[in-house]
């Protein structure tokens, strides 16, 4: 994992922020479909740790399936 320091301009002329890539970021170069899955893993980890996470719900999946059916998409 690579640690980086970001310097940004603010009212005092400088601020430092330590940045770390997502835990699973190294997997993103494996396949083009991996980045969305990696984001999902990161959100799932947040939810397990009790932190706010943006995870798709059953209702989200159902709405997606209805849209796919309406446009005649066949996998």
ABEGO torsion letter per residue (X at the ends): XBBBBBBBBBAAGBBBBBBBBBAAAAAAAABAAAAAAAAAAAAAAAAAAGBBBBBBBAAAAAAAAAAAAAAGBBX
